[in-house]
Amino acid sequence: MTESIKQLFAVAKNVTLTEFSRGPSRCFADAPVAVVSKGRPVGYLLSPELFEKLTTSMAQIKDPASLKKELNLSNTWLANLEGNNNV
């Protein structure tokens, strides 16, 4: 992916890697959160609901089996997706 997640979503806040390591659960928000080190993003925190929406949306434009492999998703994810006829 060449686009930054900041270009795709409104990142709610930035937290430092140190803040994250001290209390990961305190860093989550309703919107994506950037985890930064030396001012650069090293990762993003997403709510389970947003992650589900993203993977389901991606499966609508890309083969779900390929997406499962590429993102290391579970067999359950694929079965649920196919069972819900979301693609």
Residue frames relative to the residue before (quaternion, step in Angstrom):
aa qw qx qy qz dx dy dz
M 1.0000 0.0000 0.0000 0.0000 0.00 0.00 0.00
T 0.2553 -0.8011 0.5246 0.1336 3.56 -0.62 1.07
E 0.6350 0.5177 -0.3415 0.4605 3.59 1.16 -0.42
S 0.4687 -0.6447 0.5236 0.3008 3.53 -1.14 0.67
I 0.5598 -0.5907 0.4487 0.3694 3.57 -1.10 0.62
K 0.5850 0.5792 -0.3672 0.4330 3.58 1.17 -0.54
Q 0.6375 0.5058 -0.3286 0.4794 3.59 1.16 -0.53
L 0.7014 0.4700 -0.2601 0.4684 3.58 1.14 -0.58
F 0.8068 0.1362 -0.0293 0.5742 3.57 1.03 -0.81
A 0.4816 -0.5979 0.5411 0.3432 3.50 -1.31 0.35
V 0.2485 -0.7651 0.5780 0.1369 3.58 -0.41 1.22
A 0.4459 -0.7357 0.4500 0.2396 3.55 -0.65 1.18
K 0.7834 -0.1669 0.1521 0.5791 3.55 0.92 -0.88
N 0.3760 -0.6616 0.5893 0.2714 3.49 -1.40 0.13
V 0.0550 -0.7493 0.6570 0.0626 3.55 -1.15 0.64
T 0.4674 -0.6677 0.4938 0.3030 3.54 -1.06 0.69
L 0.6470 -0.5093 0.3976 0.4048 3.52 -1.26 0.40
T 0.6235 0.5411 -0.3294 0.4582 3.59 1.06 -0.73
E 0.6482 0.5042 -0.3142 0.4763 3.60 0.94 -0.90
F 0.6534 0.5246 -0.3081 0.4505 3.54 0.95 -0.93
S 0.6917 0.4864 -0.2907 0.4479 3.59 0.86 -0.93
R 0.6479 0.5254 -0.3195 0.4495 3.60 1.14 -0.54
G 0.8114 -0.0943 0.0854 0.5704 3.58 1.07 -0.59
P 0.1846 -0.8411 0.4976 0.1039 3.58 0.38 1.21
S 0.6735 0.5177 -0.3196 0.4198 3.60 0.87 -0.86
R 0.6320 0.5346 -0.3349 0.4501 3.60 1.16 -0.47
C 0.6394 0.5738 -0.3104 0.4069 3.57 1.22 -0.38
F 0.5692 0.6155 -0.3888 0.3823 3.60 1.18 -0.37
A 0.0607 -0.7672 0.6382 0.0180 3.53 -1.21 0.68
D 0.6796 -0.4868 0.3587 0.4154 3.57 -1.31 0.01
A 0.7283 0.3013 -0.1924 0.5846 3.57 1.26 -0.32
P 0.6873 -0.4718 0.3277 0.4445 3.61 -1.19 0.27
V 0.1807 -0.7601 0.6188 0.0818 3.55 -1.13 0.78
A 0.3007 -0.7463 0.5673 0.1753 3.56 -0.89 0.94
V 0.2092 -0.7278 0.6392 0.1342 3.58 -0.97 0.91
V 0.0725 -0.8409 0.5360 -0.0177 3.56 -0.54 1.20
S 0.0917 -0.7407 0.6625 0.0636 3.49 -1.32 0.57
K 0.8298 -0.0209 -0.0496 0.5555 3.55 -0.70 1.13
G 0.7202 -0.4789 0.2349 0.4436 3.55 1.02 0.89
R 0.6804 0.4554 -0.2879 0.4967 3.61 1.25 -0.03
P 0.5117 -0.6501 0.4575 0.3259 3.60 -0.96 0.80
V 0.1339 -0.7722 0.6169 0.0721 3.55 -1.03 0.89
G 0.7929 -0.0762 0.0440 0.6029 3.57 1.29 -0.17
Y 0.2769 -0.7404 0.5902 0.1637 3.51 -1.36 0.20
L 0.2792 -0.7307 0.6000 0.1678 3.53 -1.12 0.75
L 0.0480 -0.7864 0.6158 -0.0071 3.55 -0.87 1.02
S 0.4959 -0.6198 0.5033 0.3415 3.56 -1.11 0.62
P 0.6285 -0.5331 0.3915 0.4092 3.60 -1.14 0.44
E 0.6374 0.5381 -0.3293 0.4424 3.59 1.01 -0.77
L 0.6713 0.4799 -0.3002 0.4785 3.58 0.92 -0.86
F 0.6277 0.5282 -0.3393 0.4603 3.59 0.98 -0.77
E 0.6414 0.5195 -0.3169 0.4672 3.60 0.97 -0.86
K 0.6590 0.5063 -0.3077 0.4634 3.58 0.92 -0.90
L 0.6593 0.5196 -0.3071 0.4484 3.56 0.95 -0.87
T 0.7035 0.4561 -0.2858 0.4642 3.58 0.80 -0.95
T 0.6278 0.5204 -0.3366 0.4709 3.59 1.04 -0.70
S 0.6545 0.5021 -0.3087 0.4736 3.59 0.96 -0.84
M 0.6514 0.5122 -0.3165 0.4616 3.57 0.95 -0.83
A 0.6514 0.5271 -0.3106 0.4489 3.59 1.05 -0.77
Q 0.5959 0.5627 -0.3633 0.4430 3.58 1.23 -0.30
I 0.7616 0.3318 -0.1941 0.5218 3.59 1.17 -0.45
K 0.7467 0.2708 -0.1726 0.5825 3.57 1.28 -0.18
D 0.6209 -0.5508 0.4004 0.3883 3.57 -1.11 0.63
P 0.4635 -0.7182 0.4405 0.2744 3.60 -0.60 1.10
A 0.6386 0.5219 -0.3414 0.4508 3.62 0.98 -0.74
S 0.6441 0.5014 -0.3166 0.4832 3.60 1.03 -0.76
L 0.6453 0.5230 -0.3096 0.4629 3.56 0.99 -0.87
K 0.6117 0.5547 -0.3363 0.4527 3.56 1.01 -0.84
K 0.6914 0.4731 -0.2725 0.4732 3.55 0.89 -0.97
E 0.6714 0.5260 -0.2921 0.4327 3.57 0.90 -0.99
L 0.7754 0.3277 -0.1647 0.5141 3.59 0.94 -0.89
N 0.4031 -0.7350 0.4529 0.3036 3.58 1.34 0.09
L 0.2440 0.7735 -0.5353 0.2359 3.55 0.92 1.00
S 0.5818 -0.6246 0.4060 0.3264 3.55 -1.21 0.47
N 0.6272 -0.5058 0.4342 0.4029 3.52 -1.33 0.28
T 0.6008 0.5646 -0.3467 0.4474 3.58 1.13 -0.69
W 0.6144 0.5391 -0.3486 0.4586 3.60 0.99 -0.79
L 0.6854 0.4842 -0.2859 0.4626 3.56 0.84 -0.98
A 0.6547 0.5090 -0.3127 0.4632 3.60 0.93 -0.86
N 0.6526 0.5032 -0.3134 0.4720 3.60 0.97 -0.83
L 0.6463 0.5227 -0.3174 0.4565 3.55 0.95 -0.85
E 0.6945 0.4645 -0.2704 0.4783 3.55 0.86 -0.96
G 0.6463 0.5326 -0.3071 0.4520 3.57 1.09 -0.72
N 0.7009 0.4450 -0.2534 0.4965 3.55 1.15 -0.66
N 0.3303 -0.7762 0.4752 0.2503 3.59 1.32 -0.10
N 0.2651 0.7944 -0.5026 0.2145 3.57 1.00 0.88
V 0.6979 0.4267 -0.2821 0.5013 3.57 1.19 -0.20
